[in-house]
């Protein structure tokens, strides 16, 4: 059984690696080999060096193309920003739900569960209208990376609040009482006692929010208009053509997109 599960998990990975190394640019190799005939790294070179023609445009047009470095920068900004929004807003809300008693507390937690069950597309229209109505310097917040961070952050908040609220409940209240006796404020207790003791929950929340901001493209594809603000996930979608798709480049881009997740996972795992 373990062998069957291992094969089922590794088969898609082997397929993508084989496509990335295959110079024939085909989506269905006639034989399943991890190292295909004439294997090369040309697809990775093209992805890393040559500009992308976004929105189906000519890569030679600087107004509609981006390099891998530019796409990577935008993706990191959005993913890290989403993590910051999720942790800052989620931790403060979770602490309030964990430590304070107020009207609507139970209803609020049930509401967050209900939000978790909703598909991401359900919030697409409300977020579009809301962010479009907010202007910063004459520009709609919807078309900015900051607006995209807020949209992603709002989507990760229900999980962040439930995850951290459950962990805050396990922190002994006596530690906070000792802090109050020593003259610490509620804010000081939160930042100096609660958050350091809740590092595992924070690590899980950061990883979840980072992956959401890194891989999601539906909201970004709907909101963003300027190609200079496109992310890696959007570039990956742009590579799929109506009549032809550069499968080797597509697979190489997919592999490169997983590297930050693979690098960050062990660090967050040790934090948990």
Residue frames as qw, qx, qy, qz and C-alpha x, y, z in Angstrom:
[[0.000, 0.885, 0.465, 0.000, 0.00, 0.00, 0.00],
 [0.312, -0.784, 0.101, 0.527, 2.82, 2.40, 0.87],
 [0.408, -0.129, 0.597, 0.679, 4.43, 1.72, -2.49],
 [0.209, 0.629, 0.663, 0.348, 1.18, 2.48, -4.34],
 [0.139, -0.937, -0.251, 0.198, 0.77, 5.76, -2.48],
 [0.419, -0.576, 0.319, 0.624, 4.39, 6.70, -3.15],
 [0.365, 0.170, 0.667, 0.627, 4.01, 6.04, -6.87],
 [0.080, 0.797, 0.574, 0.170, 0.75, 8.01, -6.99],
 [0.244, -0.902, -0.072, 0.348, 2.43, 10.99, -5.30],
 [0.397, -0.524, 0.448, 0.606, 5.69, 10.94, -7.25],
 [0.539, 0.381, 0.650, 0.376, 4.28, 10.18, -10.71],
 [0.223, 0.935, 0.264, 0.076, 3.06, 13.77, -11.41],
 [0.307, -0.850, 0.293, 0.311, 6.39, 15.14, -10.18],
 [0.575, -0.170, 0.654, 0.461, 8.33, 12.80, -12.47],
 [0.468, 0.645, 0.550, 0.250, 6.09, 13.77, -15.38],
 [0.047, 0.995, 0.056, -0.073, 6.69, 17.50, -14.88],
 [0.427, -0.667, 0.481, 0.377, 10.46, 17.02, -14.52],
 [0.600, 0.125, 0.681, 0.401, 10.51, 14.90, -17.67],
 [0.352, 0.834, 0.398, 0.150, 8.57, 17.56, -19.60],
 [0.145, -0.957, 0.135, 0.212, 10.93, 20.30, -18.41],
 [0.446, -0.513, 0.618, 0.395, 13.97, 18.37, -19.63],
 [0.635, 0.354, 0.650, 0.220, 12.42, 17.22, -22.92],
 [0.101, -0.380, 0.288, 0.873, 13.58, 19.37, -25.88],
 [0.082, 0.286, 0.814, 0.498, 10.74, 18.08, -28.10],
 [0.243, 0.049, 0.164, -0.955, 8.20, 20.35, -26.36],
 [0.493, -0.220, -0.709, -0.453, 5.43, 17.73, -26.23],
 [0.518, -0.423, 0.287, -0.685, 2.77, 17.29, -23.57],
 [0.926, -0.134, 0.248, -0.250, 2.55, 13.48, -23.77],
 [0.010, 0.594, -0.784, -0.180, 5.89, 11.69, -24.11],
 [0.800, 0.141, -0.478, -0.333, 5.66, 8.33, -25.83],
 [0.748, -0.080, -0.595, 0.283, 7.70, 6.75, -23.05],
 [0.490, -0.855, -0.035, -0.166, 7.85, 7.53, -19.35],
 [0.753, 0.096, -0.264, 0.596, 11.43, 8.45, -18.53],
 [0.369, -0.827, -0.168, 0.390, 12.67, 10.81, -15.88],
 [0.195, -0.589, 0.420, 0.662, 15.53, 11.70, -18.23],
 [0.737, 0.584, 0.274, -0.201, 14.06, 11.92, -21.76],
 [0.759, 0.217, 0.297, 0.538, 16.12, 11.48, -24.96],
 [0.362, 0.519, 0.114, 0.766, 18.26, 14.54, -25.67],
 [0.404, -0.801, -0.406, 0.174, 17.49, 16.02, -22.24],
 [0.396, 0.343, -0.080, 0.848, 18.61, 19.61, -21.76],
 [0.222, -0.567, -0.493, 0.621, 18.13, 22.59, -19.47],
 [0.148, 0.231, 0.358, 0.892, 17.19, 24.95, -22.31],
 [0.297, -0.693, -0.561, -0.342, 13.65, 25.36, -20.96],
 [0.524, -0.682, -0.298, 0.414, 14.99, 26.60, -17.62],
 [0.400, -0.150, 0.166, 0.889, 17.35, 28.99, -19.42],
 [0.011, -0.457, -0.501, -0.735, 14.51, 30.43, -21.49],
 [0.418, -0.750, -0.506, -0.084, 12.29, 30.88, -18.45],
 [0.557, -0.608, -0.168, 0.541, 15.01, 32.56, -16.39],
 [0.376, -0.245, 0.264, 0.854, 16.55, 34.75, -19.09],
 [0.046, 0.288, 0.572, 0.766, 14.07, 35.51, -21.85],
 [0.293, 0.054, 0.281, -0.912, 11.14, 37.92, -21.26],
 [0.230, 0.382, 0.891, -0.082, 7.57, 36.65, -21.10],
 [0.181, -0.185, -0.387, -0.885, 4.97, 37.96, -23.51],
 [0.148, 0.262, 0.775, -0.555, 2.01, 38.41, -21.16],
 [0.490, 0.519, 0.346, -0.608, -1.65, 38.45, -22.18],
 [0.752, 0.400, 0.497, 0.166, -0.69, 36.67, -25.40],
 [0.245, 0.950, -0.098, -0.164, 1.35, 39.65, -26.60],
 [0.735, 0.540, -0.271, 0.308, 4.71, 39.82, -28.35],
 [0.754, -0.487, -0.149, 0.415, 7.62, 39.31, -25.89],
 [0.509, 0.206, 0.084, 0.832, 9.52, 42.03, -27.76],
 [0.156, -0.744, -0.231, -0.608, 6.97, 44.63, -26.65],
 [0.288, 0.142, -0.626, 0.711, 8.32, 46.08, -23.36],
 [0.411, -0.230, 0.159, -0.868, 4.86, 47.29, -22.33],
 [0.876, -0.115, -0.063, -0.464, 3.42, 43.77, -22.23],
 [0.831, 0.161, -0.498, 0.188, 6.39, 41.64, -21.18],
 [0.515, -0.767, 0.311, -0.224, 8.13, 40.82, -17.92],
 [0.421, 0.451, -0.770, 0.163, 11.29, 39.00, -16.94],
 [0.717, -0.291, -0.628, 0.075, 11.35, 36.15, -14.45],
 [0.366, -0.045, -0.472, 0.801, 13.07, 38.41, -11.91],
 [0.249, -0.177, 0.008, -0.952, 10.28, 40.98, -12.13],
 [0.709, -0.282, -0.468, -0.446, 7.58, 38.34, -11.81],
 [0.657, -0.164, -0.631, 0.378, 9.42, 36.81, -8.86],
 [0.125, 0.079, -0.343, 0.928, 9.64, 40.18, -7.13],
 [0.488, -0.239, -0.154, -0.825, 5.90, 40.78, -7.51],
 [0.770, -0.235, -0.570, -0.165, 5.07, 37.29, -6.25],
 [0.522, -0.087, -0.587, 0.613, 7.29, 37.70, -3.19],
 [0.106, -0.164, 0.179, -0.964, 5.77, 41.10, -2.41],
 [0.649, -0.249, -0.286, -0.659, 2.24, 39.70, -2.60],
 [0.779, -0.176, -0.599, 0.048, 3.00, 36.46, -0.71],
 [0.417, -0.036, -0.528, 0.739, 4.96, 38.13, 2.09],
 [0.228, -0.194, 0.070, -0.952, 2.42, 40.94, 2.33],
 [0.716, -0.282, -0.440, -0.462, -0.39, 38.41, 2.61],
 [0.677, -0.157, -0.625, 0.355, 1.48, 36.69, 5.44],
 [0.162, 0.070, -0.366, 0.914, 1.92, 39.98, 7.29],
 [0.470, -0.241, -0.138, -0.838, -1.78, 40.87, 6.94],
 [0.770, -0.238, -0.552, -0.214, -2.87, 37.40, 8.06],
 [0.592, -0.121, -0.593, 0.532, -0.59, 37.34, 11.12],
 [0.053, 0.104, -0.274, 0.955, -1.15, 40.90, 12.32],
 [0.536, -0.185, -0.112, -0.816, -4.92, 40.96, 11.90],
 [0.779, -0.145, -0.579, -0.193, -5.46, 37.28, 12.64],
 [0.503, -0.026, -0.660, 0.557, -3.38, 37.22, 15.83],
 [0.112, -0.099, 0.315, -0.937, -5.02, 40.30, 17.32],
 [0.668, -0.150, -0.230, -0.692, -8.52, 39.04, 16.51],
 [0.749, -0.074, -0.659, 0.020, -7.71, 35.54, 17.76],
 [0.291, 0.044, -0.624, 0.723, -6.42, 36.92, 21.06],
 [0.377, -0.128, 0.140, -0.907, -9.62, 38.91, 21.54],
 [0.790, -0.105, -0.379, -0.469, -11.77, 35.83, 20.88],
 [0.681, 0.022, -0.684, 0.263, -9.59, 33.73, 23.18],
 [0.338, -0.047, -0.573, 0.745, -9.31, 36.01, 26.20],
 [0.218, 0.043, 0.207, -0.953, -12.30, 38.35, 26.21],
 [0.130, 0.453, 0.880, -0.059, -15.99, 37.67, 26.64],
 [0.187, 0.282, -0.045, -0.940, -18.33, 39.83, 24.58],
 [0.655, 0.429, 0.432, -0.447, -21.69, 39.66, 22.87],
 [0.725, 0.632, -0.127, -0.243, -21.53, 37.77, 19.59],
 [0.199, -0.634, 0.739, 0.110, -18.31, 35.94, 20.40],
 [0.575, 0.028, 0.817, 0.008, -19.68, 32.46, 19.67],
 [0.614, 0.699, 0.325, -0.168, -21.62, 33.68, 16.65],
 [0.193, 0.866, -0.394, -0.240, -18.45, 35.28, 15.30],
 [0.308, -0.414, 0.844, 0.142, -16.47, 32.06, 15.54],
 [0.617, 0.350, 0.703, -0.054, -19.26, 30.15, 13.80],
 [0.450, 0.853, 0.049, -0.260, -19.26, 32.84, 11.13],
 [0.014, -0.714, 0.649, 0.262, -15.56, 32.28, 10.50],
 [0.490, -0.031, 0.869, 0.068, -16.24, 28.56, 10.04],
 [0.576, 0.656, 0.457, -0.172, -18.95, 29.43, 7.51],
 [0.260, 0.878, -0.279, -0.289, -16.51, 31.67, 5.64],
 [0.287, -0.464, 0.811, 0.211, -14.00, 28.81, 5.50],
 [0.562, 0.256, 0.786, 0.003, -16.58, 26.67, 3.71],
 [0.473, 0.809, 0.140, -0.320, -17.21, 29.27, 1.00],
 [0.780, 0.273, 0.255, 0.502, -15.25, 28.92, -2.26],
 [0.361, -0.358, 0.070, 0.858, -12.80, 31.69, -3.04],
 [0.100, 0.308, 0.554, 0.767, -14.84, 32.69, -6.09],
 [0.211, -0.746, -0.632, -0.008, -17.74, 33.67, -3.81],
 [0.317, -0.756, -0.140, 0.555, -15.80, 36.71, -2.61],
 [0.491, 0.128, 0.410, 0.758, -14.64, 37.73, -6.08],
 [0.055, 0.702, 0.449, 0.550, -17.47, 40.13, -6.95],
 [0.407, -0.882, -0.231, 0.061, -17.71, 41.84, -3.51],
 [0.603, -0.478, 0.164, 0.617, -13.94, 42.37, -3.36],
 [0.418, 0.326, 0.445, 0.722, -13.90, 43.67, -6.93],
 [0.083, -0.833, -0.376, -0.397, -16.57, 46.27, -6.17],
 [0.546, -0.801, -0.118, 0.218, -15.08, 47.23, -2.79],
 [0.611, -0.341, 0.245, 0.671, -11.48, 47.64, -3.94],
 [0.348, 0.468, 0.454, 0.674, -12.56, 49.43, -7.13],
 [0.172, -0.894, -0.339, -0.236, -14.34, 52.05, -5.05],
 [0.557, -0.744, 0.054, 0.366, -11.20, 52.90, -3.06],
 [0.576, 0.749, -0.048, 0.323, -8.82, 55.29, -4.80],
 [0.628, -0.607, 0.103, 0.476, -5.18, 55.94, -3.85],
 [0.225, -0.480, 0.387, 0.754, -3.56, 58.77, -5.76],
 [0.525, 0.460, -0.200, -0.687, -6.26, 58.57, -8.40],
 [0.404, 0.248, -0.849, -0.235, -5.65, 54.85, -8.93],
 [0.839, -0.286, -0.161, -0.435, -8.07, 52.09, -7.98],
 [0.441, -0.543, 0.684, -0.207, -6.83, 49.96, -5.10],
 [0.925, 0.158, 0.298, -0.177, -8.03, 46.92, -7.03],
 [0.767, 0.613, -0.139, 0.129, -5.29, 47.25, -9.64],
 [0.026, 0.783, -0.551, 0.287, -2.41, 47.47, -7.14],
 [0.576, 0.122, -0.779, 0.215, -0.33, 44.79, -5.42],
 [0.092, -0.124, 0.613, -0.775, -1.35, 46.26, -2.06],
 [0.682, 0.011, 0.033, -0.730, -5.00, 45.72, -2.91],
 [0.779, 0.142, -0.587, -0.167, -4.21, 42.15, -3.90],
 [0.273, 0.179, -0.781, 0.532, -2.49, 41.61, -0.53],
 [0.390, -0.057, 0.420, -0.817, -5.59, 42.83, 1.28],
 [0.791, 0.096, -0.253, -0.548, -7.81, 40.56, -0.81],
 [0.687, 0.153, -0.702, 0.103, -5.66, 37.51, -0.13],
 [0.086, 0.193, -0.685, 0.697, -5.24, 38.46, 3.52],
 [0.588, -0.076, 0.205, -0.779, -9.00, 38.68, 4.01],
 [0.839, 0.103, -0.421, -0.329, -9.34, 35.21, 2.53],
 [0.599, 0.152, -0.712, 0.332, -6.82, 33.71, 4.95],
 [0.216, -0.431, 0.402, -0.779, -8.19, 35.47, 8.05],
 [0.841, -0.279, -0.044, -0.461, -10.83, 32.84, 9.01],
 [0.905, 0.049, -0.368, 0.206, -8.20, 30.10, 9.09],
 [0.353, 0.420, -0.443, 0.709, -5.67, 32.35, 10.82],
 [0.428, -0.468, 0.248, -0.732, -8.14, 33.32, 13.55],
 [0.932, -0.220, -0.092, -0.273, -9.30, 29.77, 14.22],
 [0.821, 0.217, -0.399, 0.347, -5.77, 28.37, 14.15],
 [0.266, 0.381, -0.450, 0.763, -4.26, 30.95, 16.51],
 [0.563, -0.463, 0.107, -0.676, -7.31, 31.20, 18.76],
 [0.950, -0.175, -0.243, -0.093, -7.07, 27.48, 19.46],
 [0.697, 0.184, -0.410, 0.559, -3.40, 27.81, 20.34],
 [0.061, -0.501, 0.277, -0.818, -3.91, 30.91, 22.49],
 [0.768, -0.439, -0.109, -0.453, -6.44, 28.91, 24.52],
 [0.914, -0.099, -0.324, 0.224, -3.64, 26.54, 25.55],
 [0.345, 0.430, -0.373, 0.746, -1.43, 29.32, 26.94],
 [0.414, -0.484, -0.671, 0.379, -1.94, 29.41, 30.75],
 [0.090, -0.880, -0.246, -0.397, -3.80, 32.52, 31.89],
 [0.661, -0.681, -0.080, 0.306, -1.51, 32.59, 34.94],
 [0.614, 0.034, 0.183, 0.767, 1.34, 33.81, 32.75],
 [0.071, 0.644, 0.289, 0.704, -0.69, 36.86, 31.78],
 [0.521, -0.813, -0.232, -0.113, -1.70, 37.48, 35.38],
 [0.727, -0.391, 0.006, 0.564, 1.96, 37.38, 36.38],
 [0.411, 0.314, 0.246, 0.820, 2.72, 39.92, 33.68],
 [0.203, -0.793, -0.302, -0.488, -0.03, 42.22, 34.94],
 [0.673, -0.695, -0.150, 0.202, 1.35, 41.98, 38.46],
 [0.654, -0.184, 0.143, 0.720, 4.77, 42.98, 37.13],
 [0.033, 0.681, 0.056, -0.729, 3.23, 46.08, 35.56],
 [0.184, -0.012, 0.717, 0.672, 2.92, 44.95, 31.94],
 [0.494, 0.289, 0.042, -0.819, 0.06, 46.28, 29.84],
 [0.816, 0.280, 0.460, -0.212, -2.30, 44.07, 27.86],
 [0.625, 0.750, -0.203, -0.081, -0.45, 45.05, 24.70],
 [0.001, 0.692, -0.714, 0.109, 2.89, 44.23, 26.28],
 [0.647, -0.140, 0.717, -0.218, 1.62, 40.85, 27.45],
 [0.817, 0.502, 0.206, -0.194, 0.37, 40.08, 23.96],
 [0.557, 0.759, -0.335, 0.047, 3.67, 40.91, 22.24],
 [0.017, 0.656, -0.706, 0.267, 6.11, 39.76, 24.94],
 [0.465, -0.186, 0.804, -0.321, 4.40, 36.65, 26.30],
 [0.768, 0.338, 0.423, -0.343, 1.61, 35.35, 24.08],
 [0.660, 0.690, -0.219, -0.200, 3.19, 35.69, 20.65],
 [0.116, 0.610, -0.783, 0.039, 6.61, 34.21, 21.57],
 [0.465, -0.111, 0.834, -0.277, 4.88, 31.22, 23.18],
 [0.719, 0.467, 0.411, -0.310, 2.67, 30.80, 20.11],
 [0.011, 0.590, -0.607, -0.533, 5.47, 30.50, 17.56],
 [0.290, 0.072, 0.926, 0.231, 4.19, 27.14, 16.17],
 [0.327, 0.698, 0.611, -0.178, 0.74, 28.58, 15.44],
 [0.128, 0.841, -0.136, -0.508, 2.30, 31.68, 13.90],
 [0.177, -0.381, 0.777, 0.470, 4.54, 29.53, 11.68],
 [0.333, 0.359, 0.864, 0.115, 1.55, 27.54, 10.40],
 [0.249, 0.837, 0.365, -0.322, -0.37, 30.73, 9.70],
 [0.001, -0.741, 0.393, 0.545, 2.54, 32.36, 7.88],
 [0.244, -0.147, 0.874, 0.395, 3.10, 29.27, 5.73],
 [0.326, 0.557, 0.764, -0.035, -0.60, 28.97, 4.88],
 [0.193, 0.887, 0.158, -0.387, -0.89, 32.66, 3.98],
 [0.125, -0.605, 0.571, 0.540, 2.37, 32.63, 2.00],
 [0.299, 0.081, 0.894, 0.324, 1.25, 29.66, -0.09],
 [0.300, 0.728, 0.592, -0.171, -2.12, 31.31, -0.72],
 [0.121, 0.889, -0.084, -0.433, -0.50, 34.50, -1.98],
 [0.230, -0.486, 0.709, 0.456, 2.15, 32.62, -3.94],
 [0.249, 0.095, 0.916, 0.299, -0.05, 30.19, -5.88],
 [0.321, 0.661, 0.603, -0.310, -3.41, 31.97, -6.31],
 [0.218, -0.059, 0.445, 0.867, -4.09, 33.56, -9.69],
 [0.056, 0.637, 0.730, 0.243, -7.89, 33.88, -10.10],
 [0.164, -0.891, -0.284, 0.314, -8.17, 37.10, -8.08],
 [0.332, -0.529, 0.329, 0.709, -4.92, 38.45, -9.52],
 [0.271, 0.192, 0.721, 0.608, -6.04, 37.65, -13.06],
 [0.002, -0.770, -0.619, -0.153, -9.32, 39.47, -12.44],
 [0.273, -0.881, -0.189, 0.336, -7.98, 42.49, -10.54],
 [0.393, -0.545, 0.328, 0.663, -4.61, 43.40, -12.04],
 [0.598, 0.769, 0.208, -0.091, -4.39, 45.21, -15.38],
 [0.147, 0.882, -0.441, -0.083, -0.80, 46.44, -15.62],
 [0.928, 0.196, -0.299, 0.102, 1.54, 43.64, -16.87],
 [0.296, 0.563, -0.544, 0.547, 4.36, 45.13, -14.76],
 [0.460, -0.392, 0.506, -0.615, 2.42, 43.97, -11.67],
 [0.894, 0.034, -0.328, -0.302, 1.78, 40.42, -12.81],
 [0.590, -0.532, 0.586, -0.158, 2.91, 37.49, -10.65],
 [0.048, -0.330, 0.914, 0.232, 4.52, 34.15, -11.48],
 [0.405, 0.303, 0.838, -0.205, 1.18, 32.37, -11.24],
 [0.472, 0.736, 0.176, -0.453, -0.29, 34.78, -13.78],
 [0.187, 0.643, -0.625, -0.401, 2.67, 34.30, -16.11],
 [0.257, -0.077, 0.962, 0.043, 2.20, 30.55, -15.88],
 [0.478, 0.555, 0.613, -0.296, -1.42, 30.99, -16.93],
 [0.341, 0.786, -0.162, -0.489, -0.38, 33.29, -19.79],
 [0.105, -0.437, 0.826, 0.341, 1.85, 30.55, -21.20],
 [0.437, 0.286, 0.852, -0.035, -1.19, 28.43, -22.03],
 [0.161, 0.247, -0.387, -0.874, -2.14, 29.30, -25.59],
 [0.726, 0.263, 0.204, -0.602, -5.35, 28.64, -27.46],
 [0.859, 0.432, -0.211, -0.175, -3.67, 26.55, -30.14],
 [0.767, 0.270, -0.449, 0.371, -0.22, 25.77, -28.73],
 [0.554, -0.815, 0.127, -0.112, 1.52, 25.72, -25.36],
 [0.411, 0.615, -0.626, 0.248, 5.30, 25.59, -24.74],
 [0.870, -0.416, -0.220, -0.150, 5.05, 22.59, -22.45],
 [0.755, 0.050, -0.340, 0.559, 8.75, 22.36, -21.65],
 [0.106, 0.390, -0.207, 0.891, 8.84, 26.01, -20.57],
 [0.617, -0.503, -0.152, -0.587, 5.55, 25.55, -18.73],
 [0.896, -0.289, -0.317, 0.112, 6.94, 22.60, -16.76],
 [0.567, 0.178, -0.308, 0.743, 10.20, 24.42, -16.05],
 [0.174, -0.492, 0.084, -0.849, 8.29, 27.43, -14.71],
 [0.783, -0.461, -0.239, -0.342, 6.16, 25.13, -12.54],
 [0.834, -0.128, -0.352, 0.406, 9.27, 23.59, -11.01],
 [0.322, 0.301, -0.229, 0.868, 10.87, 26.97, -10.37],
 [0.412, -0.554, -0.085, -0.719, 7.68, 28.17, -8.67],
 [0.853, -0.419, -0.301, -0.082, 7.86, 25.33, -6.15],
 [0.625, 0.242, -0.435, 0.601, 11.42, 26.13, -5.04],
 [0.120, -0.472, 0.321, -0.812, 10.50, 28.91, -2.54],
 [0.809, -0.360, -0.041, -0.462, 7.90, 26.61, -0.96],
 [0.922, 0.005, -0.336, 0.195, 10.42, 23.78, -0.71],
 [0.404, 0.375, -0.414, 0.725, 12.97, 26.13, 0.85],
 [0.312, -0.449, 0.243, -0.801, 10.58, 27.67, 3.36],
 [0.831, -0.286, -0.342, -0.333, 8.85, 24.44, 4.39],
 [0.738, -0.069, -0.536, 0.404, 11.71, 22.97, 6.49],
 [0.149, 0.247, -0.345, 0.893, 12.21, 26.29, 8.29],
 [0.548, -0.320, 0.001, -0.773, 8.52, 26.58, 9.20],
 [0.844, -0.161, -0.499, -0.113, 8.41, 22.86, 10.06],
 [0.540, 0.021, -0.565, 0.624, 11.12, 23.34, 12.68],
 [0.159, -0.269, 0.203, -0.928, 9.16, 26.34, 13.97],
 [0.746, -0.286, -0.252, -0.545, 6.14, 24.11, 14.48]]
